[in-house]
Amino acid sequence: MKRKFWLLISLFLVASMIMSACGGLASVAPTATPAPPKILKARLSKDISNLDTANVTGKEEDTVDRAVMEGLFRYDITGKLVPQLAETYKVSDDGLTIDFTLRKGVKWQKGYGELTTDDVKFSFERFLVTDPKPAYADDWASLDHVEIVDQYTGKLIFKKPQATLWTVVLPMTSGLIVSKKFYTEAGPDKIKTEIVGTGPYIFDSWTPKQQIVLKRNPDYWGIQPSFDEIDLIPMDDDKAAEVALQAGELDFSSISLTSVDKFQADNKFKVDLIPSTAYSWIGMNVESPKLQDVNVRQAIRYSIDVPSILKAAYNNKAPRANALIPEGTLGYWKDAPVYDRDVAKAKDYLSKAGVTSLELTMTYENTDEYSTWAQIVQQNLAETGIKVTLNPLDSSSFWAYGADGKDKELELFAVGYSSVGPEPAWSTMWFTCDQVDLWNWMRWCNKDFDALHVKGIETIDSGVREQIYIQMQKLWDESVNSIMVTNVPQVYVTKQGFKSVIYPGGLSPMLREFKGE
């Protein structure tokens, strides 16, 4: 009996120890390792310089702004215009009033409170300020005022019809709503490099010339985005970006046209070749003492071999442009004159100007693309008897010419501007008198051109609009302030496993809609 008793006791103790051990193991079992953050690494073609929606310098700022901020309307992934912060809206029969109701409970990032119609009024009416006049004032040229009905309801009141309103204003960067509280507290300098929005990503940090970090907005009112973080890497040089793609340091990037074949042959990447409304040209500062005589500018126009530029810089994959508005956009001037190279004619024009020797400086971004342009221009003009000194600059230094009238210093320059979509007013606006000292680096001012520009914006009839823009291009062509080169297609490379979406017009990635593995 004793033996059985102690045997039972022993078995009980063993069982207790086993149960205790099992319990102990359960209590100290390691927790599941959290999944690493999903990060998208994408290239920006240059660093940001002004994120203020009324004064952005290009598609890079557009890209950042639209990931962080939102408007009453937006383009969806199919290119269709849809409501965003507007819960409901109604347009009057004459098109001069838009009644809208905001989504309720939408919060500004970083503790700036709730979105209200006061923010909408502030966002759009600041384009009407005249001193200093915003670079994109034309986008809201017909706006009279924004009427606040209550905290969530308001009216946009217009003085005149505006053809551009539903194409490139309301759904694009100028239509983004900014926080009145943040803008007022931050001041005009801070808003250039820091933003607050209501969108799916928060502007977290900016390290100049190195990286911009966007982080997921956990309090976003809409569908959460795919990535926890987006790292945007400024890279001026296409070749450097292409090396970074192949090394796995980028998941998405634009590349040069000359590298399309290489990436199309690599199954690790998806390549999208998109016709765009961007346009690139060689500009001449018509106020420069050396370039005031139109005969000198004619000599330069007939000296430059545009087909050679297209072959050397783009491997003949970019079309030649002969006027401001690209094919496929209302106002395309299909009968625009083509100026083929003619050295004898160029010398005749120099002779008419009484010029026996001429030295010019050509300024441009120090990229493979524009360096190729510059070398060809230098060789071409040398044959005409014009000496050209090349002045390559990093992107920040180059785009700094768009402020404080610094462009007065320019003589010749190579430049490309983006256009947010197939809207002719966006191609012509940078050549108006209002843009002198800002983005009209040709410093060409023609009051007839300006009057037609305004008329084109206010005209709804597409047939009438078309003739307006053709007439504008004729005035532009007669002035010889520019030598148009190309509407260069945009090429985007996305690493397999990632899905990219591009805005209408082909110039800006829609980061909020990118998907990951």
C-alpha positions in Angstrom: 0.0 0.0 0.0 2.8 2.4 0.9 4.5 1.6 -2.4 1.3 2.3 -4.3 0.8 5.5 -2.4 4.3 6.9 -3.1 3.9 5.8 -6.7 0.7 7.8 -7.0 2.4 10.7 -5.3 5.3 10.5 -7.7 3.1 10.4 -10.7 1.1 13.4 -9.5 4.3 15.4 -8.9 5.6 14.5 -12.4 2.2 15.5 -14.0 2.2 18.7 -12.0 5.7 19.6 -13.2 4.8 18.8 -16.8 1.7 21.0 -16.5 3.7 23.8 -14.9 6.3 23.6 -17.5 3.7 23.8 -20.3 2.1 26.7 -18.6 5.5 28.4 -18.2 6.3 27.9 -21.8 3.0 29.4 -22.9 3.6 32.5 -20.7 7.0 33.3 -22.2 6.3 32.3 -25.8 7.7 35.1 -28.1 5.1 37.4 -29.6 4.7 37.5 -33.3 7.3 39.7 -35.0 5.6 42.8 -36.4 5.7 43.0 -40.2 8.3 45.5 -41.5 6.8 48.7 -42.7 5.9 48.8 -46.4 8.0 51.5 -48.0 7.9 52.8 -51.5 11.2 54.4 -52.8 10.5 56.7 -55.7 12.5 59.2 -57.7 11.8 62.9 -58.0 13.5 64.5 -61.1 14.6 67.4 -59.0 14.4 68.6 -55.4 11.4 70.6 -54.2 11.7 74.4 -53.9 8.2 75.6 -53.3 5.3 73.4 -52.1 2.9 76.4 -51.9 0.0 75.3 -54.1 -0.2 78.8 -55.6 3.5 79.0 -56.5 4.8 75.4 -57.2 7.8 75.3 -59.5 6.9 72.0 -61.2 5.7 68.5 -61.3 7.8 67.5 -58.3 5.9 69.8 -56.0 2.6 68.7 -57.6 3.5 65.1 -56.8 4.1 65.8 -53.2 1.2 68.2 -52.7 -1.4 65.8 -54.1 -0.3 63.0 -51.9 -0.7 65.1 -48.8 -3.5 67.5 -49.6 -6.9 67.2 -51.2 -9.4 69.4 -53.1 -13.1 69.5 -53.6 -12.6 67.3 -56.6 -9.9 65.0 -57.9 -9.1 62.7 -60.9 -9.4 59.0 -60.1 -7.2 56.2 -61.4 -9.2 56.1 -64.7 -8.7 59.9 -65.3 -12.4 60.6 -64.4 -13.2 63.7 -62.4 -14.9 62.8 -59.1 -15.8 64.6 -55.8 -13.2 64.4 -53.0 -13.7 66.7 -50.1 -17.0 67.9 -51.6 -19.8 65.5 -50.4 -22.3 67.2 -52.7 -22.2 69.9 -55.3 -24.4 71.7 -57.8 -23.5 73.9 -60.7 -25.8 76.8 -61.7 -27.2 76.8 -65.3 -25.0 79.8 -66.2 -21.9 78.0 -64.7 -21.1 81.0 -62.5 -22.0 79.5 -59.1 -21.0 76.1 -57.6 -22.8 75.2 -54.4 -20.9 72.6 -52.3 -21.1 70.8 -49.0 -18.0 69.5 -47.4 -17.5 66.1 -45.8 -18.0 66.4 -42.1 -15.4 65.3 -39.6 -12.4 65.6 -41.9 -9.4 66.4 -39.8 -6.3 68.4 -40.7 -3.0 66.6 -40.0 -0.8 67.5 -37.1 -3.6 68.8 -34.9 -4.8 71.7 -37.0 -8.5 71.0 -36.3 -11.4 70.2 -38.6 -11.7 71.2 -42.3 -14.4 73.9 -42.8 -15.6 76.3 -45.5 -13.3 78.9 -44.0 -10.4 76.9 -45.3 -11.9 76.7 -48.7 -12.5 80.5 -48.9 -8.9 81.1 -47.7 -7.4 78.6 -50.2 -9.0 80.0 -53.3 -9.3 83.7 -52.6 -5.5 83.9 -51.9 -5.0 83.5 -55.7 -6.7 86.9 -56.1 -4.0 88.7 -54.1 -2.1 91.2 -56.3 0.9 91.9 -54.1 2.7 89.6 -54.5 0.7 88.0 -57.3 0.7 84.2 -57.2 2.4 82.4 -60.1 -0.8 80.5 -60.8 -3.2 83.5 -60.4 -4.6 82.7 -63.9 -6.1 79.5 -62.6 -8.6 81.4 -60.5 -8.8 84.5 -62.7 -12.6 84.4 -63.0 -13.3 83.8 -59.3 -15.2 86.6 -57.6 -15.3 85.2 -54.1 -16.2 82.2 -52.0 -19.3 82.6 -49.9 -19.5 80.8 -46.6 -23.1 79.6 -45.8 -22.2 77.6 -42.7 -19.3 75.5 -41.4 -19.7 72.9 -44.1 -21.6 74.6 -46.9 -20.4 77.3 -49.3 -20.6 78.7 -52.8 -17.9 79.5 -55.4 -19.0 82.6 -57.2 -17.5 83.5 -60.6 -17.5 86.8 -62.6 -17.2 85.0 -65.9 -17.2 81.5 -67.4 -13.9 79.7 -67.1 -13.1 76.8 -69.5 -10.1 75.6 -67.5 -12.0 75.3 -64.2 -13.0 71.6 -64.5 -9.9 70.4 -66.3 -6.8 71.8 -64.6 -7.9 73.9 -61.7 -10.5 72.2 -59.4 -9.1 68.7 -59.7 -5.4 69.7 -59.8 -2.9 71.5 -57.6 -4.5 74.9 -57.7 -7.7 73.3 -56.4 -6.1 71.8 -53.3 -7.5 73.1 -50.0 -4.9 74.4 -47.5 -5.3 74.8 -43.8 -5.9 78.5 -43.0 -4.6 78.0 -39.5 -1.4 76.4 -40.6 -0.7 78.9 -43.4 -1.4 81.8 -41.2 0.9 80.5 -38.4 3.6 79.2 -40.7 4.1 82.3 -42.9 5.2 82.6 -46.5 8.6 81.1 -46.2 7.8 78.0 -44.2 4.9 76.9 -46.5 7.5 76.6 -49.3 9.0 73.5 -47.7 6.4 72.2 -45.2 2.8 71.3 -45.8 -0.3 70.1 -43.8 -3.2 68.4 -45.5 -6.2 66.1 -45.1 -4.8 63.4 -47.4 -3.6 59.8 -46.9 0.0 60.7 -46.4 1.7 63.1 -44.0 4.6 65.3 -44.9 7.1 64.0 -42.3 10.5 65.4 -43.2 12.7 66.9 -45.9 16.4 66.6 -46.1 17.5 69.0 -49.0 18.9 67.2 -52.0 18.6 63.9 -50.3 15.1 62.7 -49.3 11.5 63.6 -48.6 9.6 61.3 -46.3 5.8 60.9 -46.4 4.2 58.7 -43.8 0.8 57.1 -43.7 -1.9 59.3 -42.1 -3.5 56.9 -39.5 -6.5 59.3 -39.1 -7.2 59.6 -42.8 -11.0 59.8 -43.4 -10.9 57.7 -46.6 -9.4 54.4 -47.7 -6.0 53.8 -46.2 -3.1 53.9 -48.7 -0.9 50.9 -49.5 2.3 52.1 -48.0 3.4 53.0 -44.5 6.0 55.3 -45.9 7.1 56.8 -49.2 10.7 58.0 -49.6 11.1 60.4 -52.4 14.7 60.7 -53.7 15.6 63.8 -55.7 17.8 62.8 -58.6 18.6 65.3 -61.4 20.4 62.8 -63.6 18.5 60.1 -65.5 21.5 57.8 -65.7 22.0 57.9 -61.9 18.3 57.0 -61.5 18.6 54.1 -63.9 21.5 52.7 -62.0 19.6 53.1 -58.7 16.6 51.1 -60.2 18.9 48.3 -61.3 20.6 48.2 -57.9 17.2 47.9 -56.1 17.5 51.3 -54.5 14.4 52.6 -56.3 11.0 51.0 -56.9 9.8 53.7 -59.3 11.4 56.3 -61.5 11.2 58.2 -64.7 14.1 57.4 -67.1 15.5 58.8 -70.3 14.1 57.8 -73.7 17.4 56.4 -74.7 17.1 53.7 -72.0 13.7 52.4 -72.9 14.8 49.4 -74.8 17.2 48.3 -72.0 14.5 48.3 -69.4 11.8 46.8 -71.6 14.1 43.8 -72.1 14.5 43.3 -68.3 11.6 41.3 -66.8 12.3 42.8 -63.4 10.6 46.0 -64.5 7.5 47.3 -66.1 7.9 50.2 -68.5 5.2 52.8 -69.4 5.9 55.1 -72.3 3.3 58.0 -72.1 2.8 60.8 -74.6 2.8 64.0 -72.6 1.8 67.6 -72.8 5.3 68.7 -71.5 7.2 70.9 -73.8 10.9 71.9 -74.1 12.5 74.7 -75.9 15.5 77.0 -76.3 14.6 80.4 -75.0 16.1 83.8 -75.7 15.9 86.8 -73.4 14.5 89.4 -75.7 15.4 92.2 -73.2 19.1 91.3 -73.3 21.1 94.0 -75.3 22.6 91.2 -77.4 19.2 89.7 -78.3 16.9 92.7 -78.7 17.2 92.7 -82.4 14.8 90.2 -84.0 17.3 89.6 -86.8 19.8 88.2 -84.3 17.1 85.9 -82.9 16.3 84.8 -86.4 19.9 84.0 -87.0 19.9 81.8 -83.9 16.7 80.1 -85.0 18.1 79.2 -88.4 21.4 78.1 -86.9 20.1 75.4 -84.6 19.6 71.9 -85.9 16.6 70.6 -84.0 16.6 67.1 -85.6 20.2 66.6 -84.5 19.1 67.4 -80.9 16.2 64.9 -81.1 18.5 62.2 -82.5 21.4 62.7 -80.0 19.3 63.4 -76.8 16.3 61.1 -77.4 17.5 58.5 -79.9 14.7 59.8 -82.3 12.0 58.6 -79.8 10.7 62.2 -79.1 8.6 64.1 -81.7 9.6 67.5 -83.0 7.5 70.4 -81.7 7.0 73.5 -83.9 4.7 75.5 -81.7 3.5 75.9 -78.1 0.5 73.6 -78.0 1.1 69.8 -78.6 -0.7 67.6 -81.0 -3.9 66.2 -79.4 -4.6 69.3 -77.4 -7.2 71.9 -78.4 -5.5 74.7 -80.4 -2.8 72.5 -81.9 -1.3 74.5 -84.9 -0.8 71.7 -87.5 0.4 74.2 -90.1 3.0 75.9 -87.9 6.1 76.7 -89.9 9.1 74.4 -89.6 12.5 76.2 -89.4 15.1 73.9 -90.8 18.8 74.7 -90.3 20.2 77.1 -92.9 23.6 78.6 -92.0 23.7 80.9 -95.0 20.3 82.4 -94.1 21.5 82.7 -90.4 24.5 84.7 -91.5 22.3 87.0 -93.7 20.2 87.8 -90.6 23.3 88.6 -88.6 24.4 90.9 -91.4 21.0 92.6 -91.3 21.5 93.2 -87.6 25.0 94.7 -88.3 26.5 92.1 -86.0 30.1 91.0 -86.8 30.9 89.2 -83.6 28.6 87.9 -80.9 29.2 86.0 -77.6 26.4 84.4 -75.7 26.0 82.3 -72.6 23.7 79.3 -72.6 22.3 78.2 -69.2 20.7 74.8 -68.5 20.3 72.0 -66.0 23.3 69.8 -65.9 21.7 66.6 -67.0 22.6 64.3 -69.9 19.6 65.6 -71.9 20.3 69.3 -71.7 24.0 68.9 -71.8 23.5 67.2 -75.2 21.3 70.1 -76.3 23.9 72.6 -75.3 26.8 71.0 -77.0 24.9 70.8 -80.3 23.8 74.4 -80.0 27.3 75.5 -79.2 28.6 73.7 -82.4 25.8 75.0 -84.6 26.1 78.6 -83.6 29.9 78.5 -83.9 29.4 77.8 -87.7 27.3 80.9 -87.9 30.0 83.0 -86.1 28.4 83.1 -82.7 30.5 82.0 -79.7 28.5 80.2 -77.0 29.8 79.7 -73.4 28.0 76.8 -71.6 26.7 77.3 -68.1 25.4 74.0 -66.6 23.8 74.3 -63.2 22.4 71.9 -60.6 18.6 71.9 -60.6 18.2 74.1 -57.5 20.4 76.9 -58.9 18.7 76.6 -62.3 15.1 76.9 -61.1 16.1 79.8 -58.8 15.8 82.0 -61.9 12.1 81.8 -61.4 12.1 84.2 -58.5 12.8 87.9 -57.9 13.5 88.7 -61.6 16.7 86.8 -61.6 16.0 85.7 -65.1 17.1 89.1 -66.3 20.6 87.7 -66.2 19.9 85.0 -68.8 20.7 85.1 -72.5 20.2 81.7 -74.1 18.7 78.8 -72.0 17.3 75.3 -72.5 14.2 74.6 -70.5 11.2 72.3 -70.2 7.9 73.0 -68.6 5.2 70.6 -67.6 1.6 71.0 -68.4 -0.9 69.3 -66.1 -3.1 68.1 -68.9 -4.4 68.7 -72.4 -5.4 72.3 -71.7 -4.0 75.0 -74.1 -4.1 77.8 -71.5 -1.4 75.9 -69.5 0.9 76.0 -72.5 0.4 79.7 -73.2 0.2 81.1 -69.7 4.0 81.1 -69.1 4.5 83.5 -72.1 2.2 86.2 -70.7 3.4 89.6 -69.4 2.3 88.7 -65.9 4.9 85.9 -65.9 7.9 88.2 -66.6 10.1 88.1 -63.4 8.6 84.7 -62.7 8.5 82.0 -65.3 8.5 84.0 -68.6 12.3 83.9 -68.9 12.1 85.1 -72.5 10.8 88.3 -70.9 8.6 88.7 -74.0 5.5 90.8 -73.4 2.8 91.2 -76.0 -0.5 92.8 -74.9 -2.4 91.2 -77.8 -1.2 87.8 -76.8 -2.3 88.5 -73.2 -5.7 89.6 -74.2 -6.2 86.5 -76.3 -5.0 84.4 -73.4 -7.7 85.8 -71.1 -10.3 85.4 -73.9 -9.3 81.8 -74.4 -9.9 81.0 -70.7 -13.3 82.7 -70.7 -14.5 81.1 -74.0 -16.5 77.9 -73.6 -17.0 77.1 -77.3 -14.2 74.8 -78.3 -14.2 75.9 -82.0 -13.8 79.5 -81.1 -11.1 78.6 -78.5 -9.1 76.7 -81.1 -8.8 79.7 -83.3 -7.8 81.9 -80.4 -4.9 79.7 -79.5 -3.7 79.4 -83.1 -3.7 83.2 -83.4 -1.7 83.4 -80.1 0.9 81.0 -81.5 1.2 83.1 -84.6 2.1 86.1 -82.5 4.5 84.0 -80.5 6.2 82.7 -83.6 6.6 86.1 -85.2 8.4 87.4 -82.1 11.1 84.7 -82.4 11.5 84.4 -78.6 11.9 80.7 -78.5 12.9 77.7 -80.6 10.6 74.8 -79.8 12.3 71.4 -79.6 9.9 68.6 -78.4 6.9 67.5 -76.5 9.0 64.8 -74.9 7.2 61.6 -74.0 7.5 60.5 -70.3 8.9 57.1 -69.5 8.3 55.5 -66.1 9.8 52.3 -64.8 8.1 50.4 -62.0 9.7 47.4 -60.2 7.7 44.2 -60.7 5.4 43.7 -57.7 4.5 47.4 -57.5 1.6 49.1 -59.3 2.0 52.8 -60.4 -0.7 55.3 -61.5 0.0 58.4 -63.5 -2.1 61.6 -63.6 -3.7 62.7 -66.9 -1.1 64.4 -69.0 1.5 61.9 -68.1 3.7 64.2 -65.9 3.0 63.3 -62.3 2.7 60.0 -60.4 -0.5 59.6 -58.4 1.3 58.4 -55.3 -1.8 57.9 -53.2 -2.9 55.1 -55.6 0.4 53.2 -55.8 0.1 49.6 -54.6 2.8 47.4 -53.2 3.6 43.7 -53.0 
